[in-house]
Amino acid sequence: MSDFSARLAQTQAILERISSEFAPAVFASSLAAEDMVLTDLILKGKLNIGIFSLETGRLHAETLGMIAKVKETYGADIVLFKPDAAAVENYVSTNGLNAFYDSVDMRKECCRIRKVEPLNRALSGNKAWVTGQRKAQSATRTELAYQEDDTAHAMQKFNPLADWSEEDVWHYIRTNNVPYNPLHDKGYPSIGCEPCTRAIQPGEDVRAGRWWWENPESKECGLHVVDGKLVRIKQVV
């Protein structure tokens, strides 16, 4: 695992640099496996990086249970950002509760209300944000950099696990006894909102269960997209 050790050391160095040079900074956690790795590194390292999650109102019970699990394991609270209630009500009353199945546009509008707008509030006032994205996760992330200039939010964006494999993630979790979402043991390698996520079959892509009714090229929720394009402005490190 020498290669893994090098990747881990690089990730730790990136997080320490964020903590010392980019405060205030925040980590956007989906409470999935990758993000639990970063949660463990941030909290055990006592780094100056806040942790928040987007409570969309449509998450699995198992995902919500991870909030209490983090508190129990680390004694730390994850700050929750929720969508604007009036915007949700307007979407549901106008289009229906599950209108996101009808078209990509309807799905992206739901994601905008439940994820993108709360994310903007969560990032406000910070100099940098951290994600658990990895290159190997999907076709839309193959050019992922460790550090990016996020011009949309006027801050730096860091992806400390960019070069980690699925095996790396689980090796760290098992070696360090990191708590993880029980849905991972039920065939969910990638976890989002409950109605938009399904378990995958052996051999399927790890994100095949996310918005499974859409083409792979459209499978982003808008958190990492600006004007229809992924934020891949430049690699700084």
Beta strands, then each sheet from edge to edge (+ up, - down):
strand 1: 25-28
strand 2: 49-54
strand 3: 79-81
strand 4: 128-130
strand 5: 147-150
strand 6: 155-158
strand 7: 225-226
strand 8: 229-230
sheet 1: 3+ 2+ 1+ 4+ 6+ 5-
sheet 2: 7+ 8-
end
